[in-house]
Amino acid sequence: MKIYLLLDNKLITGYSLHVISGAPEVDIADPSIIKLGLDTFEGGHIVSHAKPQSQINYERIVELKKLLNDSDYVCLKHADGELTDEEYATVKAQRHAWREEIRQLEEE
């Protein structure tokens, strides 16, 4: 299928199936794979700059594990009796949510 690219410098901001005067024309099987605002048009080709989902998941898991690590001291304060169950409840619930999100991302 022929499409016509709308560009901001090399960045693809949109495309059309209708002729756009001066717009680059490319043949592509499925234009929906173009990531508008991320992909570029360079040397007559569409260049993908989008991260694969596995990389996005990995980065989020690293971020969540850091949040868990950074809040470990609160668990220790609770274990040592320096925080009541009520004071610790919010942190405990948040840590549980982070762990659940990690499990879901690891399953994808």
C-alpha positions as CSV (number, residue, x, y, z in Angstrom):
1,M,0.0,0.0,0.0
2,K,1.3,3.5,-0.9
3,I,1.2,6.1,1.8
4,Y,2.4,9.7,2.0
5,L,4.4,10.7,5.1
6,L,3.9,13.9,7.1
7,L,7.3,14.9,8.5
8,D,8.7,17.3,11.0
9,N,12.4,17.3,9.9
10,K,12.8,13.5,9.8
11,L,10.3,12.7,12.5
12,I,7.1,11.0,11.1
13,T,4.1,12.9,12.5
14,G,1.4,11.4,10.4
15,Y,0.6,9.7,7.1
16,S,-2.1,9.8,4.4
17,L,-3.4,7.4,1.8
18,H,-4.1,10.4,-0.4
19,V,-1.5,12.2,-2.4
20,I,0.2,15.0,-0.6
21,S,2.3,17.2,-2.8
22,G,6.0,17.1,-1.8
23,A,5.4,14.4,0.8
24,P,7.6,11.3,0.6
25,E,5.8,8.3,-0.8
26,V,6.5,4.8,0.6
27,D,5.2,1.3,0.1
28,I,4.2,-0.4,3.3
29,A,2.1,-3.5,4.1
30,D,0.6,-2.2,7.3
31,P,1.0,1.5,8.1
32,S,-0.4,1.1,11.6
33,I,3.0,-0.3,12.7
34,I,4.5,3.3,12.3
35,K,5.0,4.8,15.7
36,L,4.0,8.5,15.1
37,G,6.3,10.9,16.9
38,L,9.0,8.2,17.4
39,D,9.9,6.7,14.0
40,T,11.8,8.7,11.4
41,F,12.2,8.7,7.6
42,E,15.9,8.4,6.7
43,G,17.5,7.5,3.4
44,G,14.2,6.6,1.9
45,H,13.3,4.2,4.7
46,I,11.1,4.3,7.8
47,V,13.4,3.8,10.8
48,S,11.8,2.5,14.0
49,H,12.9,4.1,17.3
50,A,10.3,2.5,19.5
51,K,11.5,0.1,22.2
52,P,10.2,-3.5,22.1
53,Q,7.7,-4.3,24.8
54,S,10.1,-6.6,26.5
55,Q,12.6,-3.7,27.0
56,I,9.8,-1.5,28.4
57,N,8.8,-4.2,30.8
58,Y,12.4,-4.8,31.9
59,E,12.9,-1.1,32.6
60,R,9.7,-0.9,34.6
61,I,10.7,-4.0,36.6
62,V,14.0,-2.4,37.5
63,E,12.2,0.8,38.5
64,L,9.8,-1.2,40.7
65,K,12.6,-3.2,42.4
66,K,14.4,0.1,43.2
67,L,11.2,1.4,44.8
68,L,11.0,-1.8,46.9
69,N,14.7,-1.6,47.8
70,D,14.3,2.1,48.7
71,S,11.4,1.4,51.1
72,D,13.1,-1.6,52.9
73,Y,14.1,0.6,55.8
74,V,10.4,1.2,56.6
75,C,10.0,-2.6,56.9
76,L,12.9,-2.7,59.3
77,K,11.5,0.1,61.4
78,H,8.2,-1.8,61.6
79,A,10.0,-5.0,62.5
80,D,11.9,-3.2,65.2
81,G,8.7,-1.8,66.7
82,E,9.4,1.8,65.7
83,L,6.3,1.9,63.5
84,T,2.8,0.7,64.4
85,D,0.8,-1.6,62.2
86,E,-1.4,1.4,61.3
87,E,1.7,3.5,60.3
88,Y,3.1,0.7,58.2
89,A,-0.2,-0.2,56.5
90,T,0.2,2.3,53.6
91,V,3.7,1.3,52.8
92,K,2.9,-2.4,53.1
93,A,0.0,-2.0,50.6
94,Q,2.2,0.0,48.2
95,R,4.9,-2.7,48.3
96,H,2.3,-5.4,47.7
97,A,1.1,-3.5,44.6
98,W,4.7,-3.1,43.3
99,R,5.3,-6.8,43.7
100,E,2.1,-7.7,41.9
101,E,3.0,-5.4,39.0
102,I,6.4,-7.1,38.8
103,R,4.8,-10.5,38.6
104,Q,2.4,-9.4,35.9
105,L,5.3,-7.9,33.8
106,E,7.4,-11.0,34.2
107,E,4.5,-13.1,32.9
108,E,4.2,-11.0,29.7
